[in-house]
């Protein structure tokens, strides 16, 4: 019995450590021209700046394997969580560690293809401001490198996570 428990624990850890989209395919990255490309080089560690305030968040539209979607100005993919309510987040604790909010100091800025009328903010329980798009709180995935999109349409932390199109709707 003890051996079986250890095997189950080890398998669970492997799934968690593998992160979103961990499969036999190389990580998908976005080229500077917006086209999805496969990166066969070793993946760099996640950007430590994801989720940390950078003054006003700047949101841009870039191409990906899922079509045009939101990124921050440092090419970090942006996601929404199905369990959030309009202009209200439910992602705290372990959820927010895995999915850091897109924090902003001041109103977020719209660049390249982003509709500024859809950008907004909500106040989190700790008083920090989180960027929203079409009323949906925005997040990064903590274990992605810049230009990487690994976690679209995955069920983690109690619900589905999706990348966001220019209209504010989750991409198919």
N, C-alpha and C positions, 0 to 999 in steps of 0.2 A: 504494500500500500504506500509506504513512504517513497519508493522509487517512482510510482505512478504520479504522486503529488509533485515531486520534483520535476518530472517530465512535463506536466501540465504547466507548472510555473515557468519553466524555461521556454516553452512554446509561447506563452503569453508575453513574456519579455521580448522575445524575438519579434512578435507582431508589433508591439508598442515601439520598440527601437527602430524598426524598419521605416516607420513613418508612412504618410499617405503615398499612394501610387507606387509603393515598393513592389516591383515585379521584375520580370526578366528583361523588360525594356530599359534602355538608358533613360535618364531623366530628360524630360522635355524642357527646352529653354526657348526663349523668345529672342530672335535676332534684332539688331538695331532697326531693321526695316519692318519689324512687326511680324515677320513670318515665323511660324513654329519650326524649330530645328531640333535635331537630336544631338545631345552633348555626350560624346564618348569619353571625355576626359574625366578625371576624378572630380567629384563634386566638392566645392569649397564649403567651409562651414557657414552656417546661417548668418545672415547679417545681424550683428548685435544691436543695430539701431532700430530694428523692427519693433514697433510698438512704443518706442520712447518718444517724448515730445521733441519736435524739430521746429518749433515755432508753429506757424500755420501749416497744416498738412497741405501738400500739393498733390492733386489727383489728376492723372493723365489717362488717356485711352491708348491702348497698344493692341496689336494683333497677337493672337495665340492660336494654339491648336483648337481652341473652343470658340474662335472668332474674336471680334473686338471685345476687350474687357478692361476693367479698371486696374491700374497699378498706381503706386506712389511715384514720386519723381526720382526715386532711387531704383526703380524697376522691380519693386517688391510687389508680388501679386496680392490682390485684395479680394476678400471673401465676405459673404453674408451667411448668417446662421438661420435655419428654418424655424427654430424655436423662439427667436426674438419677436417681440411685438412691435408695431410701428412706433418709432421714436423711443424705444425702451429695450434695454439689453437684459438678458438672463444669464449671460456668460460671465461668471466670476470664479474665483478660486482656481482649481485645476484647469477648468475650461479656459480661463483667461491666460494661464501660463502657456498652454498649448496654442492658443489663438489670441495673441496680444491685440488689444484694440488699436485702431488707428487713432492715436491721440493727436490733438491739435491745440495749439494755444492761439485762440482767435478763430475767426471764420476760415474754413478750409478754402483753398484756392483751386479753381478749375483751369486746367490747361488742355491742350491738344484733344479736342473732341468731346470733352466733358461738359455737360449742361450745368452751368453754375446755379440755375434755379432749383436743381435737384440736390445740391449740397446743403448740409446743415450740421447741427451738433446736438448731442444729448449730454447731460451731466451724469457721470457715474456715481456710485455710492461714495467713493473717496473724494468727490469734488472735481476730478479731472474731466476734461471735455473729450468726447469721442466723436469723430467724424461720422456722418451718416450720408447716404445717398438714396434719394426717393424714400426717406424715412426709415431706411434700414441701417442699423449700426454696422460699421465696417471693421474688418479684422485682417490680420496677416496670419500665416501659419508659421510658427516659431522654428520649424525644422526645414525651411526652404531657403535656398540661396536666391539671390537676385535673379530675375528673369525666369525663374523656375515656377512651373504650375503643376503641382503634384496632388492637390487635394480637392479637386472639383468633384462634386457629386459623391462625396464619401460620408459615411455615417460614423462620426466620432463625437465624444463628449455629449451623448444623448440626442443627437440629431444630425441632419444632413447639412453640409457646407457646400456653397456654390460660388463660382466666380460671377461677376456682375457685368452685364452688358451696358451700353451707353444709355439705354432707356431706364436703367435702374432695376431691371428684371434679371433673375438668375439665368445664366446661359443653360441651354439644354445639354 
